[in-house]
Amino acid sequence: MAEYPEYDVLIVGGGPVGISCGIEATRRGLGNIIIEKGCLVNSIFHFPTNMTFFSTSERLEIGGVPFIAHGYKPTRREALEYYRRVKEQWQLNVAVYEEVLSIEGAEGDFRVRTTQNRYRSRAVILATGFYDQPNLLHVPGEDLPKVKHYFDEPHPYAFRKVAVVGAGNSAVDAALETYRRSAEVTMVIRSPELKPSVKYWVKPDIENRISEGAIKAYFNATVAAIREKEIEVQTPEERITLENDFVLAMTGYHPNYEFLQQAGIEIGDDPCKTPRFDLNTFETNRKGVFLAGVVCGGLHTGRWFIENAHDHAVKIFDCLEGKGGVRVL
């Protein structure tokens, strides 16, 4: 009997790209397991409850499984149902609520330790995304319960004074949704304007609300301090104090660099802190360990997403086959 369960490929991360890697391994007859520290497609589960995707459903499809949505663009709820169906149709081996702690060994015989098990694997794919690592404000009071780095739904903020920090889609959505549930909303935006990437059908709405004063916005401004019932905002002219009940810090996310470095992945010294990997094969500096999906972009979290990462799995497994196969355990 083997000391540990053995697989040709072990995939860390049960999001859409991790699932794609599991499908590609299954297509090629390779034993595989997907290890996910949360629930299946954990990042999508933590998206805002009423979120609608930017892309149409056919661009999100994987594994040849049709994605049927009721509207032109699918919702979070429809996506969760879809990826459950994909997992079932392909009979993927997914271990949820199990976190990978370490990856030892070398190409051909990795030893992977998790919170629940130990595994052996010929190759390892890291499809860990970035959504569970928020960019912090690094200001006094950020650890107060009133500060949220994830926006789920607007109802809890009704009739409250809410500060939304950020200039992208997440910040705009949070500002508009809480405003429409009778919150008094103030946006604090570090840049001189909203990000150009704000969804085109939403941008006129937020701009009009700001112009008419329904939503107050401070541009070229930062949050300097947070207290129980107020915040301090540094504007270009002065530091002001605002009454406040909640701070929604929609400041973006970053990969888990500590985990990547523990796994032996080198991080580049470029501004985006891009992990080192071969763009043709997605193999990292540690032979036999591959990256897939948005984690490849480092701090440039808009470089890769579900729609343009479909080919990552194919390139990874083409590389593995080019090494002469992966069945060496």
N, C-alpha and C positions, 0 to 999 in steps of 0.2 A: 504494500500500500504506500502511496506517495506521502511524503511528509506534509506537503501542502497541496491544495487543489492546483492543477496545472492547466495553463491556457497558452495558446499561440500568441494571443494579443490581449492585453489588459487596458481598458479605456477608462480614464479618470474624467468623469463629468457626464451626466445624463441629460444634457440639453439637446437641442436639435442636431448640432454638429456631432456630439458624442453618439447620438442615435444613428446618424449617417455612417459613422465609422463602424458601429456594430453591424449595420446592414451590409456594408461592403465586405467586412470580414466573413459574415454568414454567406454572402454570395459566392465567396471564393473557398468555402468549405473549411474555414479556419475557426478553431475553438476560441471563443472570446467571452469576456464578461465586462459589463459596464458598471463602474462603482460611482455612486452619486451620494454626496453627503446630505442632501435634502431629499425632497420628493422628485418624482420624474419631472423633467423640464422645470427645475426649481426656480430659475430666473423668471420664466414666463408666469409661473404661479404668483410671484411677488410683484408683477406689474400692477398698475392701478386697476381696480376691479372693473371699471367700465372702459378700459383702453381698447382702441381700435388700431390695428396694425397700419403702418404706412403703405405696405405692399399688398397686392392682391393675393388671393389664396394660392393660385397656381405657382407663384414664385416662391412660396414657402413649402411646397410639396417635396417630400423625400421618399425614396424607396419605391417609387411608382404607385404610391397610395394616393388616390384622389382626395383633395381637400375641398369639401363642399361647404360653402358659407352662405348664409342667408342674404348678406349684403355684398356690395362690390368689394369691400375690404373686410376681412374677418376680424372678429373680436377675440379678446383674451380667452373668454369662455370657450369659444369654438376651437381655438388653438389647443387648449388643454385636452379637449375631447379628441381632437385629431391625433395628437401625439400619443395618447393612450391607445388609439386604434392602430397606429403604426407599430407600436411596441407589441401589441397582441398579434397582429397579422404576421409579423416577421418572427414571432416567438423569441424575442430578444432576451438574453440573460442579463437582467438588471438588478443590482443590489442597491436598494435605496436606504437612506439614513445610515450610511456607512462612510466614514471619512478616511481617506488615505493619509497615513502619518509619515511613511518613509518609503523610499525606493532604493534598495540596496542591490548589489550584484552588478553584472555587466551584460552587454548584448548577448542574447542567446539564453541567459539564465538570470533574470531579474527576480529579486525577492521583495515583494510588496507587503507592507504591514498596514493594516487598517485598524479602526477602533473595534472591530469584531473578528477579524480573520487575518490569516497570512496566505499569500498566494505566490506561485511561481509563474513567470511568463517570459516568452521569448522576446517580446517587444512591448513597449508601453506608449500609449498615446495620451497626451494631456490636452483635454478639451474643457478646460476649467473656467473659461469665460472671465468675467470681471465684476458681475453685478453685486456680489456680496462684499465688495471692498469700496465703500464710499470715500470720496475725497473730502477730508475734513476741513473745517474752517480754521481750526487752530486758534480759537479765541476763548477767553474766559467765559465759562458758563455753557460751553457746548455740550457738556455732559448732563445738563438738566433734562428731565423727562419731557419737557415741552419741545425739545429739538428733535425733529424727525429727518432722517436722511432718505426715507422711502415714503412715497405717497400712495396710499391704498384707495381710499374713497373720501369724498368731501364732507359727508354728513357730520362727523365729529367736530368739524370746525365752524359749524353754523353759529352765527351771532357772536363770533369771537374775532379778536384782532389778530390777523395772520400776516407774518412776514414771509415772503417767498424769495429765496436767494437763488439766483441763476438767470440765464438768458436763453436757454435752449428749450427743446420741446417739453421736457419734464416740468420745467419751471412754468412755462406758459400754460400747460394743461392744468397744473395744480392751481395757478392763479385764477384761471377762468372758472374751473369747476367749483372752487371754494367761494368765489365771488357770487356765483349763481345760486349758492346755498346760503346767501345772506351773511357771508363773512365780510369783514372790513379788511381788504387786502392791500398790502404794500409790497412792491417788488424792489429788491436791492440787487442792482446789476453792476458788475465790475467794469464792464465794457461800455463804450459810448452808445451802443445800440443792441437790439436783440440779435441773436445769431442768424446768419443767412439761411441756416439749415432748418429753421422753424417751418413746420408744415404749411404749405402755401394756402391751404383752405382755412387755417387757423390764424395766420399772421394778421390779416386785416381786422379780425375780431379783437385780438389783444391790443393792436395799435389804436383802434377806435376807443376801446375802454380806457386806455391810458390818456388819449387826447381829451376825452370828455371829463376826465378826473374821477371816473368810477373806480378805477384802480390807480393808486398812487405809485409812481415809479421814480426811483433815484438811480440815475445813470452815473457811471464813473465813481461808484460808491461801494463800500464794503461794510460788513458788520464788524464792529470793533469789540463789542462785549454783549453778553446776554445775561439778563437777570430774570427773576421769577415773573415780574410783571412789566418788564420793559427791555428794550434793546438800545444800544448805542450804534449809530450809523455814521461812518466817516464819509462825508460828501466832499466834492472838490473845494467847497467854500468853508465848511465848518463841520464839527462833530455835533450831531443832534441826538436827542433822546426821544424815543417813541414808545407809547404804551403798547404792550404786546402780550398775547396769550400763547401763541405757538410760532415756532420758526420751522419752516419747511426748507431745508437746505438741499436744493436740487442742483448740486454742484458736480455731478458726474461720479465716475467710478474708475478703478484701476485694477489691473491683475494682482493676484496674490504673489507678490515678488518673493516674499519669504519662503513660500512653498516651492516656487520655481527654483530658487537658489539651493534650497535643501535637496531638490531633485537633481542638482548638478548642472542646471541650465545657466549659462552665462548671460548677463544683461548688458546690452550695449550702452555706450556713453553718449548716445545721441539724445536730443531733447525728449524724445518719446520713450526712452528707456526700453527699446525694442529687444525682446529675447532673441538670442542668436539661433538661427535656423536657416536651412537651405530652402530658398523659395521654390525650387523645382521639386524637392522631395519632402519638405517640411520636417526633415530630420534635424535635430538640434546638435550642438557641439558634443553632447553625450550620445554616443552611438547606440542605436536601438531605441532611443526615446524621441518621440515626435510631438509636435504641436499641431493643433487643429482649431480653426474657428477664430473668434475675436481675440483670444489671448495672444495671437500672433502679432497684433498691432501695438502691444504695449500701452502707453498712455494715449495713443491715437485710437481711441475706442470706436471711432466712426469709419475706420478703414475696412474692417471685416464685419460682416453680419450674416444672418442666416442665408440671405438670398445669393450672396456672392462667394460663399464658402462651400458650395456643394461639391466642388472638385477637390477639396483638400483630402478627403478620404481616398479618392481614386489615386491621387499622386502618392500618398503614403503607402498604399498597398502595392502599387506598381514598383515602388522602391524596395519594399520587402521581398517581392517576387524576384526582383533583379539581384538581390543578395543571394539567390539560390534557394529560396523558400524559407519558411519560418518554423517548420516542424523539426526542431533539433533537440527538444527536451528529452 
